[in-house]
């Protein structure tokens, strides 16, 4: 960066530190595309890249009093974008583990407290196995619907998913359970049919 460019950017940062929103918009327009492209390359998701980009610049504005301490904005934003992406991956991994743990506990609780009153013997055990073999997300959506009686919209809000995603996930979960039970000769059970088809 030339000395003239350095002067222009330093002046821009001073204006931002003073709360100049126009100056901040100028800074954003200067760097957003490069940061977004970097985040997209790392996360492979437009939605996630946009969310992380928004978070980066929101916090940059919130801490604007210290922005003049940044000597190389390009390098600074690249480092921040990298750290944001890594933090997101770590958080996602943690959430998957937590969802799997919670879903497992919820499934156990539901089978013991509710399914136990509906089914007995081998059928109850097979139903429990069918729930356990679901993926973590399907298991969580399924148990939220079956145990707590939440609607698709309520589940979507709670898990920060789209309603359509919840519907598809629930449909896949039900299909998986049906196939599991069908292979074990329980397809004719009216009780199981009612259990699987209610609360859609």
C-alpha positions in Angstrom: 0.0 0.0 0.0 1.4 3.4 -1.0 1.9 6.3 1.5 -1.1 8.1 -0.1 -3.3 5.1 0.4 -2.0 4.7 3.9 -2.9 8.3 4.7 -6.4 7.8 3.2 -7.1 4.7 5.2 -5.7 6.1 8.4 -8.0 9.1 8.0 -10.8 6.7 7.3 -10.1 4.8 10.5 -9.9 8.0 12.5 -13.3 9.0 11.2 -14.7 5.5 12.1 -13.3 5.8 15.6 -15.2 9.0 15.9 -18.4 7.3 15.0 -18.7 8.2 11.3 -21.0 5.7 9.8 -20.3 6.9 6.2 -16.6 6.2 6.7 -17.4 2.7 8.1 -19.6 2.0 5.0 -16.7 3.0 2.8 -14.4 0.6 4.7 -17.0 -2.1 4.4 -17.3 -1.6 0.7 -13.6 -1.7 0.3 -13.1 -5.1 2.1 -16.3 -7.1 2.3 -16.0 -9.0 -1.0 -12.5 -10.2 -0.2 -13.5 -11.3 3.3 -16.7 -12.9 2.1 -14.8 -14.8 -0.7 -12.3 -16.1 1.8 -15.1 -17.2 4.3 -17.0 -18.9 1.5 -13.9 -20.8 0.4 -13.4 -22.1 3.9 -17.0 -22.9 4.9 -18.4 -23.9 1.5 -21.7 -22.2 2.5 -23.1 -18.8 1.3 -25.3 -18.5 4.3 -22.5 -19.2 6.8 -20.1 -16.9 5.0 -22.7 -14.1 5.1 -23.4 -14.7 8.8 -19.7 -14.6 9.7 -19.0 -11.6 7.5 -21.8 -9.7 9.3 -20.5 -10.7 12.7 -17.0 -9.6 11.8 -18.0 -6.1 10.7 -20.6 -5.7 13.4 -17.9 -6.3 16.1 -15.5 -4.1 14.2 -18.0 -1.2 14.5 -18.8 -2.0 18.1 -15.1 -1.8 18.9 -14.5 1.2 16.7 -12.7 3.2 19.4 -9.7 0.8 19.0 -9.8 0.6 15.2 -6.9 3.1 14.7 -4.6 0.6 16.4 -4.9 -1.6 13.3 -1.8 -1.0 11.1 -2.8 -3.3 8.2 -6.5 -3.7 7.8 -6.2 -6.2 4.9 -4.0 -8.6 7.0 -6.1 -7.9 10.1 -9.4 -8.9 8.4 -7.8 -12.0 6.8 -6.7 -13.2 10.3 -10.0 -12.4 11.8 -11.9 -14.2 9.0 -9.6 -17.3 9.5 -10.2 -17.3 13.2 -14.0 -16.9 12.8 -14.2 -19.8 10.4 -12.1 -22.0 12.7 -14.3 -21.0 15.7 -17.4 -21.9 13.7 -16.1 -25.3 12.9 -15.2 -26.0 16.5 -18.7 -24.7 17.6 -20.4 -26.9 15.0 -18.5 -30.0 16.1 -19.4 -29.3 19.8 -23.1 -28.7 18.9 -23.2 -32.0 17.0 -21.9 -33.9 20.0 -24.3 -32.0 22.3 -27.3 -32.7 20.0 -26.4 -36.4 19.9 -26.1 -36.6 23.6 -29.3 -34.7 24.3 -31.2 -36.6 21.6 -30.0 -39.9 23.1 -31.2 -38.9 26.5 -34.5 -37.6 25.2 -35.1 -40.8 23.2 -34.4 -42.9 26.3 -36.7 -40.8 28.4 -39.5 -40.9 25.8 -39.2 -44.7 25.3 -39.3 -45.3 29.1 -42.1 -42.8 30.0 -44.3 -43.0 26.9 -43.6 -45.9 24.6 -43.5 -48.2 27.6 -47.2 -47.5 28.2 -48.0 -48.3 24.5 -45.8 -51.2 23.7 -44.4 -54.1 25.5 -41.8 -56.8 25.1 -40.0 -57.1 21.8 -41.9 -54.4 20.1 -40.8 -51.8 22.6 -37.2 -52.8 22.3 -37.3 -52.7 18.5 -38.9 -49.3 18.6 -36.1 -48.1 20.9 -33.5 -49.5 18.5 -35.2 -47.8 15.6 -35.0 -44.5 17.3 -31.4 -45.0 18.3 -30.3 -45.8 14.7 -31.4 -42.4 13.5 -28.8 -39.7 12.8 -28.3 -37.2 15.6 -30.3 -34.5 13.9 -33.2 -36.8 12.9 -33.2 -38.2 16.4 -33.4 -34.8 18.0 -36.2 -33.5 15.7 -38.1 -36.8 16.1 -37.9 -36.7 19.9 -38.8 -33.0 20.1 -41.9 -33.8 18.1 -42.9 -37.0 19.9 -41.9 -36.2 23.5 -42.7 -32.5 23.7 -45.3 -32.3 21.0 -43.7 -29.4 19.3 -44.8 -28.3 15.9 -42.5 -28.1 12.9 -42.4 -24.4 13.3 -41.6 -24.6 17.0 -38.8 -27.1 16.3 -37.4 -24.9 13.5 -37.2 -21.9 15.9 -35.6 -23.9 18.7 -33.0 -25.5 16.5 -32.5 -22.5 14.2 -33.5 -24.4 11.1 -36.0 -23.7 8.4 -39.4 -25.2 8.7 -38.8 -27.1 5.4 -35.6 -28.6 6.8 -37.5 -29.8 9.9 -40.3 -31.3 7.7 -37.8 -33.2 5.5 -35.8 -34.3 8.6 -39.0 -35.6 10.3 -40.1 -37.3 7.1 -36.7 -39.1 6.7 -36.8 -40.1 10.4 -40.3 -41.6 10.1 -39.3 -43.4 6.9 -36.2 -44.8 8.5 -38.1 -46.1 11.5 -40.8 -47.6 9.3 -38.1 -49.5 7.3 -36.4 -50.6 10.4 -39.6 -52.0 11.9 -40.8 -53.4 8.5 -37.6 -55.6 8.3 -38.6 -57.0 11.7 -42.2 -57.9 10.8 -44.0 -55.1 12.6 -45.5 -53.3 9.6 -49.0 -54.5 10.5 -49.1 -53.1 14.0 -51.9 -50.5 14.1 -50.5 -49.2 17.4 -47.1 -48.5 15.9 -48.8 -46.9 12.8 -50.7 -44.5 15.1 -47.6 -43.8 17.0 -45.6 -42.9 13.9 -48.3 -41.0 12.0 -49.6 -38.6 14.7 -48.4 -35.1 15.4 -47.1 -34.5 11.9 
